[in-house]
Amino acid sequence: MRLPLLLAAAAAVGLLLQRFDMPGGLVVGAMIGAAAFNLAAGGQVDVPPPLRTASFIVLGAAIGSGVTRETLISLQASVLPAVIAAMLIIVAGVGVTLALRALGIAPPGDVLATSPGALSAITAVAAERGVGAPEVALFHTIRVVLVLVSLPLILTILPGD
């Protein structure tokens, strides 16, 4: 009986944050709703492995369903800049991970927390691997919010598009 209530709390808060256009609102809200339910209920409600596996499959399918032949053709000119940007971001993430470890403040899942990627995808990988999914979600939520908040200033400093 507790699992349906957990899922209802997760859905309610996820949909609420999406309604208010919060970045990653569905995922972040679902995590907040589930965490709030667990805290209020006084114990952890585990999502059964088959349901967790099905969720990851649906998430992967949702991400992959946006790829078409036309999309791939239109993106050809962006491949090299994207690879360069990705490599630089990965190197920066490794540097941040090493710095956090050196300072003794690295969270569980530190490599995933400092890796580039979509909030939902990286958090799902952390959950699937059982390594610091809440910490990874927090890092990526803060990153997305800070990027969105700083964009007006960045676009003023670096005009282009």
C-alpha positions in Angstrom: 0.0 0.0 0.0 2.9 2.4 0.6 4.4 2.1 -2.9 1.3 3.6 -4.6 1.3 6.4 -2.1 5.0 7.1 -2.7 4.4 7.1 -6.5 1.5 9.5 -6.0 3.5 11.9 -3.9 6.4 11.7 -6.5 4.0 12.4 -9.4 2.2 15.2 -7.6 5.3 17.2 -6.8 6.9 16.4 -10.1 3.9 17.6 -12.0 3.7 20.7 -9.8 7.3 21.7 -10.5 6.9 21.0 -14.2 3.8 23.3 -14.1 6.0 26.1 -12.7 8.6 25.5 -15.4 11.4 24.4 -13.0 14.3 22.9 -14.8 14.1 19.2 -14.5 10.8 19.7 -12.7 9.5 16.2 -13.3 12.6 14.4 -12.1 13.5 16.8 -9.3 9.9 17.1 -8.1 9.4 13.3 -8.1 12.5 12.9 -6.0 11.3 15.6 -3.6 7.9 14.0 -3.4 9.2 10.5 -2.8 11.7 11.8 -0.2 9.0 13.8 1.6 6.8 10.7 1.6 9.6 8.6 3.1 10.4 11.2 5.7 6.7 11.6 6.7 6.1 7.8 6.7 9.1 7.2 8.9 10.8 4.7 6.7 12.1 3.9 3.3 9.8 2.6 0.6 11.8 0.7 -2.0 10.8 0.7 -5.7 10.8 -3.0 -6.8 13.6 -3.9 -9.2 11.3 -4.8 -12.1 9.6 -1.4 -11.8 12.9 0.4 -11.5 14.2 -1.5 -14.6 11.1 -0.6 -16.6 11.5 3.1 -15.6 15.1 3.1 -16.9 14.0 1.5 -20.2 11.2 4.1 -20.6 13.6 6.9 -19.9 16.1 5.6 -22.4 13.4 5.1 -25.0 12.1 8.6 -24.4 15.5 10.1 -25.0 16.3 7.9 -28.0 12.9 8.5 -29.6 13.9 12.0 -30.5 16.6 10.8 -32.9 15.6 10.7 -36.6 17.5 10.5 -39.9 16.8 14.1 -40.5 18.1 15.0 -37.1 21.3 13.2 -37.7 21.8 14.9 -41.1 21.1 18.4 -39.7 23.6 17.8 -36.9 26.6 16.8 -39.0 28.3 20.3 -38.9 28.0 20.3 -35.1 29.7 17.0 -34.5 33.3 18.3 -34.2 32.5 21.3 -32.0 30.3 19.0 -29.8 33.1 16.5 -29.4 35.6 19.3 -28.4 33.1 20.8 -26.0 32.3 17.4 -24.5 35.9 16.5 -24.0 36.6 19.9 -22.3 33.6 19.5 -20.0 34.7 15.9 -19.1 38.2 17.1 -18.3 36.7 19.9 -16.2 34.5 17.3 -14.4 37.5 15.1 -13.7 39.3 18.1 -12.3 36.4 19.0 -10.1 36.2 15.4 -8.8 39.9 15.3 -8.0 39.6 18.7 -6.2 36.6 17.6 -4.1 38.5 14.4 -3.2 41.6 16.3 -2.3 39.6 18.6 -0.1 37.8 15.6 1.5 34.4 16.8 0.5 33.6 14.5 -2.4 30.0 13.2 -2.2 29.0 9.6 -3.0 28.8 9.2 -6.7 31.3 12.1 -7.2 32.3 11.1 -10.7 28.6 11.1 -11.9 27.9 14.3 -9.9 30.6 16.2 -11.7 30.0 14.6 -15.1 28.2 16.4 -17.9 24.8 15.2 -18.9 21.1 15.5 -18.5 19.8 15.6 -14.9 17.4 12.7 -15.5 19.9 10.5 -17.4 22.9 10.9 -15.0 20.7 10.6 -11.9 19.2 7.4 -13.4 22.6 6.0 -14.0 23.6 6.8 -10.4 20.4 5.1 -9.1 21.0 2.1 -11.3 24.5 1.7 -10.1 23.5 2.4 -6.5 26.0 5.3 -6.0 24.7 8.5 -4.5 21.6 9.2 -6.6 20.4 12.0 -4.3 23.8 13.7 -4.3 24.1 13.4 -8.1 20.6 14.8 -8.5 21.5 17.7 -6.2 24.7 18.5 -8.1 22.9 18.5 -11.5 19.9 20.4 -10.3 22.1 23.2 -8.9 24.1 23.1 -12.2 21.0 23.5 -14.4 19.5 26.2 -12.2 22.7 28.2 -12.1 23.2 27.9 -15.9 19.7 29.1 -16.5 20.0 32.0 -14.0 23.4 33.1 -15.4 22.4 32.8 -19.1 21.2 36.4 -19.4 24.5 37.8 -18.1 26.5 35.3 -20.2 24.6 36.2 -23.4 25.2 39.9 -22.7 29.0 39.3 -22.3 29.2 36.8 -25.2 26.7 37.9 -27.8 26.3 35.6 -30.8 22.9 34.1 -31.5 
